[in-house]
């Protein structure tokens, strides 16, 4: 099912937990070949990434390529032909957009 703003808002509270609340217990305390540590670091990074992706999806009010939204079924090149930058300040996410510099090929709608 394609997300809508209502659906994204419903699921987003799961992602707005302060990242400082991400707490994991290491079972393996070894300093060499510690796969438990690697798995915990990967999980933490995936949670950070999922939070950023959900935040960006909530703010991008258009459909583009494989990123379809029921409530915004059309592309919006005027407002969203941009690169999305997201970063964390404290426990809050910040978002900024920079224009895409089109050099060779003009973007076109994908027709499936």
Secondary structure, DSSP 8 states (H G I E B T S, - for coil): --B-HHHHHHHHGGG-S-GGG-----S---SSS-HHHHHHHHHHHHHHHHHHHHHHHHH--S-BTTB-BTTB-S--HHHH-EEEEEEEETTEEEEEEEE----S--------
